[in-house]
């Protein structure tokens, strides 16, 4: 989901983007997208580092919030997939 930089010329294998960076191209122009994604965050680090708190300040009734965490983002030993 996260925004990624892209250098020119495009180099497959080193340049990429997350779907959150591209989704606005598929929405009508009356819809605003505010992408707060960060690579590598876990559910716990997303909350503990204050990222969820930032979103809470801005989200309003009628807004949509999409959150995605991937299996390869888990980096904390105490939050193993089978245990926490």
mmCIF file of the N, C-alpha and C atoms, coordinates in Angstrom:
data_MODEL
# 
_entry.id   MODEL 
# 
loop_
_atom_site.group_PDB 
_atom_site.id 
_atom_site.type_symbol 
_atom_site.label_atom_id 
_atom_site.label_alt_id 
_atom_site.label_comp_id 
_atom_site.label_asym_id 
_atom_site.label_entity_id 
_atom_site.label_seq_id 
_atom_site.pdbx_PDB_ins_code 
_atom_site.Cartn_x 
_atom_site.Cartn_y 
_atom_site.Cartn_z 
_atom_site.occupancy 
_atom_site.B_iso_or_equiv 
_atom_site.pdbx_formal_charge 
_atom_site.auth_seq_id 
_atom_site.auth_comp_id 
_atom_site.auth_asym_id 
_atom_site.auth_atom_id 
_atom_site.pdbx_PDB_model_num 
ATOM 1   N N  . UNK A 1 1  ? 0.811   -1.203  0.000   1.00 0.00 ? 1  UNK A N  1 
ATOM 2   C CA . UNK A 1 1  ? 0.000   0.000   0.000   1.00 0.00 ? 1  UNK A CA 1 
ATOM 3   C C  . UNK A 1 1  ? 0.852   1.265   0.000   1.00 0.00 ? 1  UNK A C  1 
ATOM 4   N N  . UNK A 1 2  ? 2.016   1.173   0.539   1.00 0.00 ? 2  UNK A N  1 
ATOM 5   C CA . UNK A 1 2  ? 2.812   2.372   0.783   1.00 0.00 ? 2  UNK A CA 1 
ATOM 6   C C  . UNK A 1 2  ? 3.292   3.054   -0.500  1.00 0.00 ? 2  UNK A C  1 
ATOM 7   N N  . UNK A 1 3  ? 3.451   4.351   -0.428  1.00 0.00 ? 3  UNK A N  1 
ATOM 8   C CA . UNK A 1 3  ? 4.024   5.096   -1.541  1.00 0.00 ? 3  UNK A CA 1 
ATOM 9   C C  . UNK A 1 3  ? 5.499   4.715   -1.676  1.00 0.00 ? 3  UNK A C  1 
ATOM 10  N N  . UNK A 1 4  ? 5.922   4.490   -2.888  1.00 0.00 ? 4  UNK A N  1 
ATOM 11  C CA . UNK A 1 4  ? 7.315   4.159   -3.164  1.00 0.00 ? 4  UNK A CA 1 
ATOM 12  C C  . UNK A 1 4  ? 7.848   5.159   -4.181  1.00 0.00 ? 4  UNK A C  1 
ATOM 13  N N  . UNK A 1 5  ? 9.101   5.459   -4.071  1.00 0.00 ? 5  UNK A N  1 
ATOM 14  C CA . UNK A 1 5  ? 9.689   6.360   -5.059  1.00 0.00 ? 5  UNK A CA 1 
ATOM 15  C C  . UNK A 1 5  ? 9.973   5.583   -6.340  1.00 0.00 ? 5  UNK A C  1 
ATOM 16  N N  . UNK A 1 6  ? 10.057  6.284   -7.412  1.00 0.00 ? 6  UNK A N  1 
ATOM 17  C CA . UNK A 1 6  ? 10.398  5.660   -8.696  1.00 0.00 ? 6  UNK A CA 1 
ATOM 18  C C  . UNK A 1 6  ? 11.430  6.540   -9.379  1.00 0.00 ? 6  UNK A C  1 
ATOM 19  N N  . UNK A 1 7  ? 12.459  5.906   -9.816  1.00 0.00 ? 7  UNK A N  1 
ATOM 20  C CA . UNK A 1 7  ? 13.491  6.649   -10.533 1.00 0.00 ? 7  UNK A CA 1 
ATOM 21  C C  . UNK A 1 7  ? 13.320  6.426   -12.023 1.00 0.00 ? 7  UNK A C  1 
ATOM 22  N N  . UNK A 1 8  ? 13.729  7.388   -12.795 1.00 0.00 ? 8  UNK A N  1 
ATOM 23  C CA . UNK A 1 8  ? 13.643  7.294   -14.244 1.00 0.00 ? 8  UNK A CA 1 
ATOM 24  C C  . UNK A 1 8  ? 15.036  7.028   -14.786 1.00 0.00 ? 8  UNK A C  1 
ATOM 25  N N  . UNK A 1 9  ? 15.254  6.136   -15.686 1.00 0.00 ? 9  UNK A N  1 
ATOM 26  C CA . UNK A 1 9  ? 14.234  5.306   -16.333 1.00 0.00 ? 9  UNK A CA 1 
ATOM 27  C C  . UNK A 1 9  ? 13.791  4.176   -15.416 1.00 0.00 ? 9  UNK A C  1 
ATOM 28  N N  . UNK A 1 10 ? 12.584  3.683   -15.662 1.00 0.00 ? 10 UNK A N  1 
ATOM 29  C CA . UNK A 1 10 ? 12.018  2.601   -14.871 1.00 0.00 ? 10 UNK A CA 1 
ATOM 30  C C  . UNK A 1 10 ? 12.899  1.367   -14.964 1.00 0.00 ? 10 UNK A C  1 
ATOM 31  N N  . UNK A 1 11 ? 13.169  0.765   -13.825 1.00 0.00 ? 11 UNK A N  1 
ATOM 32  C CA . UNK A 1 11 ? 14.014  -0.433  -13.797 1.00 0.00 ? 11 UNK A CA 1 
ATOM 33  C C  . UNK A 1 11 ? 13.250  -1.560  -13.107 1.00 0.00 ? 11 UNK A C  1 
ATOM 34  N N  . UNK A 1 12 ? 12.700  -2.493  -13.891 1.00 0.00 ? 12 UNK A N  1 
ATOM 35  C CA . UNK A 1 12 ? 11.979  -3.615  -13.278 1.00 0.00 ? 12 UNK A CA 1 
ATOM 36  C C  . UNK A 1 12 ? 12.850  -4.317  -12.237 1.00 0.00 ? 12 UNK A C  1 
ATOM 37  N N  . UNK A 1 13 ? 12.243  -4.660  -11.112 1.00 0.00 ? 13 UNK A N  1 
ATOM 38  C CA . UNK A 1 13 ? 12.984  -5.315  -10.049 1.00 0.00 ? 13 UNK A CA 1 
ATOM 39  C C  . UNK A 1 13 ? 13.483  -4.364  -8.985  1.00 0.00 ? 13 UNK A C  1 
ATOM 40  N N  . UNK A 1 14 ? 13.593  -3.072  -9.325  1.00 0.00 ? 14 UNK A N  1 
ATOM 41  C CA . UNK A 1 14 ? 14.035  -2.107  -8.316  1.00 0.00 ? 14 UNK A CA 1 
ATOM 42  C C  . UNK A 1 14 ? 13.011  -0.986  -8.113  1.00 0.00 ? 14 UNK A C  1 
ATOM 43  N N  . UNK A 1 15 ? 12.193  -0.691  -9.096  1.00 0.00 ? 15 UNK A N  1 
ATOM 44  C CA . UNK A 1 15 ? 11.147  0.315   -8.957  1.00 0.00 ? 15 UNK A CA 1 
ATOM 45  C C  . UNK A 1 15 ? 9.814   -0.403  -8.769  1.00 0.00 ? 15 UNK A C  1 
ATOM 46  N N  . UNK A 1 16 ? 9.034   0.057   -7.839  1.00 0.00 ? 16 UNK A N  1 
ATOM 47  C CA . UNK A 1 16 ? 7.734   -0.553  -7.602  1.00 0.00 ? 16 UNK A CA 1 
ATOM 48  C C  . UNK A 1 16 ? 6.843   0.451   -6.882  1.00 0.00 ? 16 UNK A C  1 
ATOM 49  N N  . UNK A 1 17 ? 5.581   0.120   -6.776  1.00 0.00 ? 17 UNK A N  1 
ATOM 50  C CA . UNK A 1 17 ? 4.662   0.967   -6.007  1.00 0.00 ? 17 UNK A CA 1 
ATOM 51  C C  . UNK A 1 17 ? 3.637   0.080   -5.337  1.00 0.00 ? 17 UNK A C  1 
ATOM 52  N N  . UNK A 1 18 ? 3.076   0.576   -4.261  1.00 0.00 ? 18 UNK A N  1 
ATOM 53  C CA . UNK A 1 18 ? 2.013   -0.135  -3.578  1.00 0.00 ? 18 UNK A CA 1 
ATOM 54  C C  . UNK A 1 18 ? 0.661   0.239   -4.181  1.00 0.00 ? 18 UNK A C  1 
ATOM 55  N N  . UNK A 1 19 ? -0.340  -0.610  -3.951  1.00 0.00 ? 19 UNK A N  1 
ATOM 56  C CA . UNK A 1 19 ? -1.653  -0.335  -4.552  1.00 0.00 ? 19 UNK A CA 1 
ATOM 57  C C  . UNK A 1 19 ? -2.278  0.920   -3.978  1.00 0.00 ? 19 UNK A C  1 
ATOM 58  N N  . UNK A 1 20 ? -1.934  1.301   -2.757  1.00 0.00 ? 20 UNK A N  1 
ATOM 59  C CA . UNK A 1 20 ? -2.455  2.542   -2.183  1.00 0.00 ? 20 UNK A CA 1 
ATOM 60  C C  . UNK A 1 20 ? -1.982  3.774   -2.939  1.00 0.00 ? 20 UNK A C  1 
ATOM 61  N N  . UNK A 1 21 ? -0.852  3.669   -3.571  1.00 0.00 ? 21 UNK A N  1 
ATOM 62  C CA . UNK A 1 21 ? -0.294  4.756   -4.366  1.00 0.00 ? 21 UNK A CA 1 
ATOM 63  C C  . UNK A 1 21 ? -1.037  4.898   -5.690  1.00 0.00 ? 21 UNK A C  1 
ATOM 64  N N  . UNK A 1 22 ? -1.636  3.835   -6.168  1.00 0.00 ? 22 UNK A N  1 
ATOM 65  C CA . UNK A 1 22 ? -2.277  3.838   -7.484  1.00 0.00 ? 22 UNK A CA 1 
ATOM 66  C C  . UNK A 1 22 ? -3.803  3.893   -7.450  1.00 0.00 ? 22 UNK A C  1 
ATOM 67  N N  . UNK A 1 23 ? -4.420  3.661   -6.303  1.00 0.00 ? 23 UNK A N  1 
ATOM 68  C CA . UNK A 1 23 ? -5.872  3.501   -6.249  1.00 0.00 ? 23 UNK A CA 1 
ATOM 69  C C  . UNK A 1 23 ? -6.626  4.751   -6.712  1.00 0.00 ? 23 UNK A C  1 
ATOM 70  N N  . UNK A 1 24 ? -6.082  5.916   -6.482  1.00 0.00 ? 24 UNK A N  1 
ATOM 71  C CA . UNK A 1 24 ? -6.795  7.144   -6.876  1.00 0.00 ? 24 UNK A CA 1 
ATOM 72  C C  . UNK A 1 24 ? -7.023  7.225   -8.384  1.00 0.00 ? 24 UNK A C  1 
ATOM 73  N N  . UNK A 1 25 ? -6.204  6.563   -9.173  1.00 0.00 ? 25 UNK A N  1 
ATOM 74  C CA . UNK A 1 25 ? -6.387  6.561   -10.631 1.00 0.00 ? 25 UNK A CA 1 
ATOM 75  C C  . UNK A 1 25 ? -7.662  5.831   -11.031 1.00 0.00 ? 25 UNK A C  1 
ATOM 76  N N  . UNK A 1 26 ? -8.191  5.007   -10.149 1.00 0.00 ? 26 UNK A N  1 
ATOM 77  C CA . UNK A 1 26 ? -9.390  4.224   -10.446 1.00 0.00 ? 26 UNK A CA 1 
ATOM 78  C C  . UNK A 1 26 ? -10.650 4.778   -9.785  1.00 0.00 ? 26 UNK A C  1 
ATOM 79  N N  . UNK A 1 27 ? -10.528 5.896   -9.083  1.00 0.00 ? 27 UNK A N  1 
ATOM 80  C CA . UNK A 1 27 ? -11.662 6.506   -8.392  1.00 0.00 ? 27 UNK A CA 1 
ATOM 81  C C  . UNK A 1 27 ? -12.076 7.786   -9.090  1.00 0.00 ? 27 UNK A C  1 
ATOM 82  N N  . UNK A 1 28 ? -13.318 8.197   -8.870  1.00 0.00 ? 28 UNK A N  1 
ATOM 83  C CA . UNK A 1 28 ? -13.726 9.455   -9.499  1.00 0.00 ? 28 UNK A CA 1 
ATOM 84  C C  . UNK A 1 28 ? -13.037 10.628  -8.802  1.00 0.00 ? 28 UNK A C  1 
ATOM 85  N N  . UNK A 1 29 ? -12.971 11.747  -9.468  1.00 0.00 ? 29 UNK A N  1 
ATOM 86  C CA . UNK A 1 29 ? -12.171 12.885  -8.995  1.00 0.00 ? 29 UNK A CA 1 
ATOM 87  C C  . UNK A 1 29 ? -12.738 13.571  -7.764  1.00 0.00 ? 29 UNK A C  1 
ATOM 88  N N  . UNK A 1 30 ? -13.935 13.189  -7.322  1.00 0.00 ? 30 UNK A N  1 
ATOM 89  C CA . UNK A 1 30 ? -14.505 13.774  -6.102  1.00 0.00 ? 30 UNK A CA 1 
ATOM 90  C C  . UNK A 1 30 ? -14.019 13.049  -4.849  1.00 0.00 ? 30 UNK A C  1 
ATOM 91  N N  . UNK A 1 31 ? -13.263 11.988  -5.027  1.00 0.00 ? 31 UNK A N  1 
ATOM 92  C CA . UNK A 1 31 ? -12.774 11.192  -3.900  1.00 0.00 ? 31 UNK A CA 1 
ATOM 93  C C  . UNK A 1 31 ? -11.301 11.519  -3.659  1.00 0.00 ? 31 UNK A C  1 
ATOM 94  N N  . UNK A 1 32 ? -10.982 11.881  -2.429  1.00 0.00 ? 32 UNK A N  1 
ATOM 95  C CA . UNK A 1 32 ? -9.599  12.168  -2.046  1.00 0.00 ? 32 UNK A CA 1 
ATOM 96  C C  . UNK A 1 32 ? -9.001  10.947  -1.358  1.00 0.00 ? 32 UNK A C  1 
ATOM 97  N N  . UNK A 1 33 ? -7.764  10.654  -1.671  1.00 0.00 ? 33 UNK A N  1 
ATOM 98  C CA . UNK A 1 33 ? -7.048  9.549   -1.036  1.00 0.00 ? 33 UNK A CA 1 
ATOM 99  C C  . UNK A 1 33 ? -5.912  10.145  -0.219  1.00 0.00 ? 33 UNK A C  1 
ATOM 100 N N  . UNK A 1 34 ? -5.845  9.750   1.039   1.00 0.00 ? 34 UNK A N  1 
ATOM 101 C CA . UNK A 1 34 ? -4.758  10.169  1.918   1.00 0.00 ? 34 UNK A CA 1 
ATOM 102 C C  . UNK A 1 34 ? -4.044  8.902   2.378   1.00 0.00 ? 34 UNK A C  1 
ATOM 103 N N  . UNK A 1 35 ? -2.915  8.608   1.792   1.00 0.00 ? 35 UNK A N  1 
ATOM 104 C CA . UNK A 1 35 ? -2.212  7.356   2.041   1.00 0.00 ? 35 UNK A CA 1 
ATOM 105 C C  . UNK A 1 35 ? -1.202  7.545   3.172   1.00 0.00 ? 35 UNK A C  1 
ATOM 106 N N  . UNK A 1 36 ? -1.431  6.861   4.273   1.00 0.00 ? 36 UNK A N  1 
ATOM 107 C CA . UNK A 1 36 ? -0.548  6.945   5.441   1.00 0.00 ? 36 UNK A CA 1 
ATOM 108 C C  . UNK A 1 36 ? 0.234   5.663   5.662   1.00 0.00 ? 36 UNK A C  1 
ATOM 109 N N  . UNK A 1 37 ? 0.338   4.840   4.635   1.00 0.00 ? 37 UNK A N  1 
ATOM 110 C CA . UNK A 1 37 ? 0.980   3.526   4.762   1.00 0.00 ? 37 UNK A CA 1 
ATOM 111 C C  . UNK A 1 37 ? 2.486   3.652   4.977   1.00 0.00 ? 37 UNK A C  1 
ATOM 112 N N  . UNK A 1 38 ? 3.020   2.681   5.701   1.00 0.00 ? 38 UNK A N  1 
ATOM 113 C CA . UNK A 1 38 ? 4.461   2.556   5.934   1.00 0.00 ? 38 UNK A CA 1 
ATOM 114 C C  . UNK A 1 38 ? 4.850   1.107   5.702   1.00 0.00 ? 38 UNK A C  1 
ATOM 115 N N  . UNK A 1 39 ? 5.935   0.867   5.018   1.00 0.00 ? 39 UNK A N  1 
ATOM 116 C CA . UNK A 1 39 ? 6.402   -0.507  4.811   1.00 0.00 ? 39 UNK A CA 1 
ATOM 117 C C  . UNK A 1 39 ? 6.904   -1.098  6.118   1.00 0.00 ? 39 UNK A C  1 
ATOM 118 N N  . UNK A 1 40 ? 6.580   -2.369  6.319   1.00 0.00 ? 40 UNK A N  1 
ATOM 119 C CA . UNK A 1 40 ? 7.171   -3.121  7.420   1.00 0.00 ? 40 UNK A CA 1 
ATOM 120 C C  . UNK A 1 40 ? 6.511   -2.995  8.767   1.00 0.00 ? 40 UNK A C  1 
ATOM 121 N N  . UNK A 1 41 ? 5.414   -2.255  8.901   1.00 0.00 ? 41 UNK A N  1 
ATOM 122 C CA . UNK A 1 41 ? 4.767   -2.136  10.202  1.00 0.00 ? 41 UNK A CA 1 
ATOM 123 C C  . UNK A 1 41 ? 3.936   -3.367  10.513  1.00 0.00 ? 41 UNK A C  1 
ATOM 124 N N  . UNK A 1 42 ? 3.887   -3.722  11.768  1.00 0.00 ? 42 UNK A N  1 
ATOM 125 C CA . UNK A 1 42 ? 2.999   -4.773  12.240  1.00 0.00 ? 42 UNK A CA 1 
ATOM 126 C C  . UNK A 1 42 ? 1.767   -4.103  12.844  1.00 0.00 ? 42 UNK A C  1 
ATOM 127 N N  . UNK A 1 43 ? 0.769   -4.893  13.174  1.00 0.00 ? 43 UNK A N  1 
ATOM 128 C CA . UNK A 1 43 ? -0.409  -4.341  13.835  1.00 0.00 ? 43 UNK A CA 1 
ATOM 129 C C  . UNK A 1 43 ? 0.003   -3.632  15.119  1.00 0.00 ? 43 UNK A C  1 
ATOM 130 N N  . UNK A 1 44 ? 0.882   -4.264  15.887  1.00 0.00 ? 44 UNK A N  1 
ATOM 131 C CA . UNK A 1 44 ? 1.333   -3.675  17.153  1.00 0.00 ? 44 UNK A CA 1 
ATOM 132 C C  . UNK A 1 44 ? 2.149   -2.407  16.928  1.00 0.00 ? 44 UNK A C  1 
ATOM 133 N N  . UNK A 1 45 ? 3.119   -2.438  16.022  1.00 0.00 ? 45 UNK A N  1 
ATOM 134 C CA . UNK A 1 45 ? 3.953   -1.248  15.824  1.00 0.00 ? 45 UNK A CA 1 
ATOM 135 C C  . UNK A 1 45 ? 3.143   -0.101  15.211  1.00 0.00 ? 45 UNK A C  1 
ATOM 136 N N  . UNK A 1 46 ? 2.129   -0.423  14.418  1.00 0.00 ? 46 UNK A N  1 
ATOM 137 C CA . UNK A 1 46 ? 1.261   0.606   13.845  1.00 0.00 ? 46 UNK A CA 1 
ATOM 138 C C  . UNK A 1 46 ? 0.576   1.388   14.956  1.00 0.00 ? 46 UNK A C  1 
ATOM 139 N N  . UNK A 1 47 ? 0.123   0.687   15.983  1.00 0.00 ? 47 UNK A N  1 
ATOM 140 C CA . UNK A 1 47 ? -0.526  1.362   17.114  1.00 0.00 ? 47 UNK A CA 1 
ATOM 141 C C  . UNK A 1 47 ? 0.498   2.015   18.033  1.00 0.00 ? 47 UNK A C  1 
ATOM 142 N N  . UNK A 1 48 ? 1.505   1.248   18.428  1.00 0.00 ? 48 UNK A N  1 
ATOM 143 C CA . UNK A 1 48 ? 2.468   1.715   19.426  1.00 0.00 ? 48 UNK A CA 1 
ATOM 144 C C  . UNK A 1 48 ? 3.290   2.905   18.965  1.00 0.00 ? 48 UNK A C  1 
ATOM 145 N N  . UNK A 1 49 ? 3.570   3.001   17.683  1.00 0.00 ? 49 UNK A N  1 
ATOM 146 C CA . UNK A 1 49 ? 4.364   4.115   17.166  1.00 0.00 ? 49 UNK A CA 1 
ATOM 147 C C  . UNK A 1 49 ? 3.511   5.330   16.821  1.00 0.00 ? 49 UNK A C  1 
ATOM 148 N N  . UNK A 1 50 ? 2.197   5.263   17.092  1.00 0.00 ? 50 UNK A N  1 
ATOM 149 C CA . UNK A 1 50 ? 1.335   6.421   16.926  1.00 0.00 ? 50 UNK A CA 1 
ATOM 150 C C  . UNK A 1 50 ? 0.684   6.596   15.570  1.00 0.00 ? 50 UNK A C  1 
ATOM 151 N N  . UNK A 1 51 ? 0.877   5.664   14.655  1.00 0.00 ? 51 UNK A N  1 
ATOM 152 C CA . UNK A 1 51 ? 0.314   5.814   13.312  1.00 0.00 ? 51 UNK A CA 1 
ATOM 153 C C  . UNK A 1 51 ? -1.214  5.764   13.327  1.00 0.00 ? 51 UNK A C  1 
ATOM 154 N N  . UNK A 1 52 ? -1.779  4.866   14.144  1.00 0.00 ? 52 UNK A N  1 
ATOM 155 C CA . UNK A 1 52 ? -3.236  4.791   14.221  1.00 0.00 ? 52 UNK A CA 1 
ATOM 156 C C  . UNK A 1 52 ? -3.804  6.070   14.845  1.00 0.00 ? 52 UNK A C  1 
ATOM 157 N N  . UNK A 1 53 ? -3.120  6.622   15.817  1.00 0.00 ? 53 UNK A N  1 
ATOM 158 C CA . UNK A 1 53 ? -3.556  7.863   16.448  1.00 0.00 ? 53 UNK A CA 1 
ATOM 159 C C  . UNK A 1 53 ? -3.640  9.026   15.464  1.00 0.00 ? 53 UNK A C  1 
ATOM 160 N N  . UNK A 1 54 ? -2.727  9.057   14.516  1.00 0.00 ? 54 UNK A N  1 
ATOM 161 C CA . UNK A 1 54 ? -2.766  10.105  13.478  1.00 0.00 ? 54 UNK A CA 1 
ATOM 162 C C  . UNK A 1 54 ? -4.030  9.956   12.650  1.00 0.00 ? 54 UNK A C  1 
ATOM 163 N N  . UNK A 1 55 ? -4.357  8.721   12.250  1.00 0.00 ? 55 UNK A N  1 
ATOM 164 C CA . UNK A 1 55 ? -5.562  8.485   11.456  1.00 0.00 ? 55 UNK A CA 1 
ATOM 165 C C  . UNK A 1 55 ? -6.822  8.849   12.232  1.00 0.00 ? 55 UNK A C  1 
ATOM 166 N N  . UNK A 1 56 ? -6.841  8.539   13.528  1.00 0.00 ? 56 UNK A N  1 
ATOM 167 C CA . UNK A 1 56 ? -8.012  8.862   14.349  1.00 0.00 ? 56 UNK A CA 1 
ATOM 168 C C  . UNK A 1 56 ? -8.314  10.352  14.354  1.00 0.00 ? 56 UNK A C  1 
ATOM 169 N N  . UNK A 1 57 ? -7.299  11.181  14.231  1.00 0.00 ? 57 UNK A N  1 
ATOM 170 C CA . UNK A 1 57 ? -7.489  12.634  14.217  1.00 0.00 ? 57 UNK A CA 1 
ATOM 171 C C  . UNK A 1 57 ? -8.232  13.112  12.975  1.00 0.00 ? 57 UNK A C  1 
ATOM 172 N N  . UNK A 1 58 ? -8.082  12.399  11.880  1.00 0.00 ? 58 UNK A N  1 
ATOM 173 C CA . UNK A 1 58 ? -8.587  12.887  10.598  1.00 0.00 ? 58 UNK A CA 1 
ATOM 174 C C  . UNK A 1 58 ? -9.810  12.161  10.057  1.00 0.00 ? 58 UNK A C  1 
ATOM 175 N N  . UNK A 1 59 ? -10.041 10.932  10.463  1.00 0.00 ? 59 UNK A N  1 
ATOM 176 C CA . UNK A 1 59 ? -11.155 10.177  9.881   1.00 0.00 ? 59 UNK A CA 1 
ATOM 177 C C  . UNK A 1 59 ? -12.483 10.729  10.394  1.00 0.00 ? 59 UNK A C  1 
ATOM 178 N N  . UNK A 1 60 ? -13.442 10.801  9.494   1.00 0.00 ? 60 UNK A N  1 
ATOM 179 C CA . UNK A 1 60 ? -14.761 11.364  9.798   1.00 0.00 ? 60 UNK A CA 1 
ATOM 180 C C  . UNK A 1 60 ? -15.845 10.378  9.393   1.00 0.00 ? 60 UNK A C  1 
ATOM 181 N N  . UNK A 1 61 ? -17.063 10.526  9.952   1.00 0.00 ? 61 UNK A N  1 
ATOM 182 C CA . UNK A 1 61 ? -18.167 9.663   9.531   1.00 0.00 ? 61 UNK A CA 1 
ATOM 183 C C  . UNK A 1 61 ? -18.345 9.727   8.009   1.00 0.00 ? 61 UNK A C  1 
ATOM 184 N N  . UNK A 1 62 ? -18.518 8.572   7.396   1.00 0.00 ? 62 UNK A N  1 
ATOM 185 C CA . UNK A 1 62 ? -18.655 8.486   5.948   1.00 0.00 ? 62 UNK A CA 1 
ATOM 186 C C  . UNK A 1 62 ? -17.356 8.205   5.228   1.00 0.00 ? 62 UNK A C  1 
ATOM 187 N N  . UNK A 1 63 ? -16.211 8.352   5.912   1.00 0.00 ? 63 UNK A N  1 
ATOM 188 C CA . UNK A 1 63 ? -14.911 8.031   5.324   1.00 0.00 ? 63 UNK A CA 1 
ATOM 189 C C  . UNK A 1 63 ? -14.704 6.525   5.323   1.00 0.00 ? 63 UNK A C  1 
ATOM 190 N N  . UNK A 1 64 ? -13.827 6.070   4.468   1.00 0.00 ? 64 UNK A N  1 
ATOM 191 C CA . UNK A 1 64 ? -13.394 4.675   4.442   1.00 0.00 ? 64 UNK A CA 1 
ATOM 192 C C  . UNK A 1 64 ? -11.932 4.631   4.859   1.00 0.00 ? 64 UNK A C  1 
ATOM 193 N N  . UNK A 1 65 ? -11.591 3.668   5.704   1.00 0.00 ? 65 UNK A N  1 
ATOM 194 C CA . UNK A 1 65 ? -10.200 3.468   6.077   1.00 0.00 ? 65 UNK A CA 1 
ATOM 195 C C  . UNK A 1 65 ? -9.840  2.031   5.735   1.00 0.00 ? 65 UNK A C  1 
ATOM 196 N N  . UNK A 1 66 ? -8.839  1.860   4.903   1.00 0.00 ? 66 UNK A N  1 
ATOM 197 C CA . UNK A 1 66 ? -8.366  0.539   4.504   1.00 0.00 ? 66 UNK A CA 1 
ATOM 198 C C  . UNK A 1 66 ? -7.008  0.304   5.156   1.00 0.00 ? 66 UNK A C  1 
ATOM 199 N N  . UNK A 1 67 ? -6.867  -0.824  5.817   1.00 0.00 ? 67 UNK A N  1 
ATOM 200 C CA . UNK A 1 67 ? -5.603  -1.172  6.467   1.00 0.00 ? 67 UNK A CA 1 
ATOM 201 C C  . UNK A 1 67 ? -5.202  -2.560  5.989   1.00 0.00 ? 67 UNK A C  1 
ATOM 202 N N  . UNK A 1 68 ? -3.948  -2.708  5.609   1.00 0.00 ? 68 UNK A N  1 
ATOM 203 C CA . UNK A 1 68 ? -3.434  -4.006  5.169   1.00 0.00 ? 68 UNK A CA 1 
ATOM 204 C C  . UNK A 1 68 ? -2.120  -4.284  5.873   1.00 0.00 ? 68 UNK A C  1 
ATOM 205 N N  . UNK A 1 69 ? -2.016  -5.465  6.435   1.00 0.00 ? 69 UNK A N  1 
ATOM 206 C CA . UNK A 1 69 ? -0.760  -5.949  6.990   1.00 0.00 ? 69 UNK A CA 1 
ATOM 207 C C  . UNK A 1 69 ? -0.433  -7.251  6.285   1.00 0.00 ? 69 UNK A C  1 
ATOM 208 N N  . UNK A 1 70 ? 0.807   -7.441  5.914   1.00 0.00 ? 70 UNK A N  1 
ATOM 209 C CA . UNK A 1 70 ? 1.205   -8.630  5.165   1.00 0.00 ? 70 UNK A CA 1 
ATOM 210 C C  . UNK A 1 70 ? 2.002   -9.577  6.057   1.00 0.00 ? 70 UNK A C  1 
ATOM 211 N N  . UNK A 1 71 ? 1.987   -10.829 5.704   1.00 0.00 ? 71 UNK A N  1 
ATOM 212 C CA . UNK A 1 71 ? 2.683   -11.842 6.500   1.00 0.00 ? 71 UNK A CA 1 
ATOM 213 C C  . UNK A 1 71 ? 4.183   -11.574 6.593   1.00 0.00 ? 71 UNK A C  1 
ATOM 214 N N  . UNK A 1 72 ? 4.776   -10.951 5.601   1.00 0.00 ? 72 UNK A N  1 
ATOM 215 C CA . UNK A 1 72 ? 6.223   -10.733 5.626   1.00 0.00 ? 72 UNK A CA 1 
ATOM 216 C C  . UNK A 1 72 ? 6.626   -9.504  6.434   1.00 0.00 ? 72 UNK A C  1 
ATOM 217 N N  . UNK A 1 73 ? 5.657   -8.792  7.008   1.00 0.00 ? 73 UNK A N  1 
ATOM 218 C CA . UNK A 1 73 ? 5.984   -7.611  7.795   1.00 0.00 ? 73 UNK A CA 1 
ATOM 219 C C  . UNK A 1 73 ? 6.281   -7.926  9.263   1.00 0.00 ? 73 UNK A C  1 
ATOM 220 N N  . UNK A 1 74 ? 6.016   -9.136  9.709   1.00 0.00 ? 74 UNK A N  1 
ATOM 221 C CA . UNK A 1 74 ? 6.199   -9.491  11.116  1.00 0.00 ? 74 UNK A CA 1 
ATOM 222 C C  . UNK A 1 74 ? 7.681   -9.556  11.459  1.00 0.00 ? 74 UNK A C  1 
ATOM 223 N N  . UNK A 1 75 ? 8.119   -8.696  12.382  1.00 0.00 ? 75 UNK A N  1 
ATOM 224 C CA . UNK A 1 75 ? 9.530   -8.637  12.732  1.00 0.00 ? 75 UNK A CA 1 
ATOM 225 C C  . UNK A 1 75 ? 9.797   -8.738  14.231  1.00 0.00 ? 75 UNK A C  1 
ATOM 226 N N  . UNK A 1 76 ? 8.759   -8.708  15.046  1.00 0.00 ? 76 UNK A N  1 
ATOM 227 C CA . UNK A 1 76 ? 8.946   -8.738  16.492  1.00 0.00 ? 76 UNK A CA 1 
ATOM 228 C C  . UNK A 1 76 ? 8.826   -10.163 17.005  1.00 0.00 ? 76 UNK A C  1 
ATOM 229 N N  . UNK A 1 77 ? 9.845   -10.637 17.742  1.00 0.00 ? 77 UNK A N  1 
ATOM 230 C CA . UNK A 1 77 ? 9.850   -12.014 18.228  1.00 0.00 ? 77 UNK A CA 1 
ATOM 231 C C  . UNK A 1 77 ? 8.643   -12.330 19.104  1.00 0.00 ? 77 UNK A C  1 
ATOM 232 N N  . UNK A 1 78 ? 8.194   -11.350 19.901  1.00 0.00 ? 78 UNK A N  1 
ATOM 233 C CA . UNK A 1 78 ? 7.072   -11.607 20.810  1.00 0.00 ? 78 UNK A CA 1 
ATOM 234 C C  . UNK A 1 78 ? 5.722   -11.657 20.111  1.00 0.00 ? 78 UNK A C  1 
ATOM 235 N N  . UNK A 1 79 ? 5.686   -11.378 18.818  1.00 0.00 ? 79 UNK A N  1 
ATOM 236 C CA . UNK A 1 79 ? 4.429   -11.398 18.065  1.00 0.00 ? 79 UNK A CA 1 
ATOM 237 C C  . UNK A 1 79 ? 4.474   -12.445 16.950  1.00 0.00 ? 79 UNK A C  1 
ATOM 238 N N  . UNK A 1 80 ? 4.869   -13.645 17.299  1.00 0.00 ? 80 UNK A N  1 
ATOM 239 C CA . UNK A 1 80 ? 4.948   -14.720 16.317  1.00 0.00 ? 80 UNK A CA 1 
ATOM 240 C C  . UNK A 1 80 ? 3.565   -15.087 15.808  1.00 0.00 ? 80 UNK A C  1 
ATOM 241 N N  . UNK A 1 81 ? 3.489   -15.509 14.578  1.00 0.00 ? 81 UNK A N  1 
ATOM 242 C CA . UNK A 1 81 ? 2.209   -15.799 13.931  1.00 0.00 ? 81 UNK A CA 1 
ATOM 243 C C  . UNK A 1 81 ? 1.376   -16.803 14.726  1.00 0.00 ? 81 UNK A C  1 
ATOM 244 N N  . UNK A 1 82 ? 1.977   -17.797 15.323  1.00 0.00 ? 82 UNK A N  1 
ATOM 245 C CA . UNK A 1 82 ? 1.224   -18.820 16.045  1.00 0.00 ? 82 UNK A CA 1 
ATOM 246 C C  . UNK A 1 82 ? 0.953   -18.428 17.498  1.00 0.00 ? 82 UNK A C  1 
ATOM 247 N N  . UNK A 1 83 ? 1.487   -17.308 17.962  1.00 0.00 ? 83 UNK A N  1 
ATOM 248 C CA . UNK A 1 83 ? 1.409   -16.991 19.389  1.00 0.00 ? 83 UNK A CA 1 
ATOM 249 C C  . UNK A 1 83 ? 0.767   -15.643 19.731  1.00 0.00 ? 83 UNK A C  1 
ATOM 250 N N  . UNK A 1 84 ? 0.740   -14.685 18.818  1.00 0.00 ? 84 UNK A N  1 
ATOM 251 C CA . UNK A 1 84 ? 0.258   -13.387 19.267  1.00 0.00 ? 84 UNK A CA 1 
ATOM 252 C C  . UNK A 1 84 ? -0.308  -12.522 18.204  1.00 0.00 ? 84 UNK A C  1 
# 
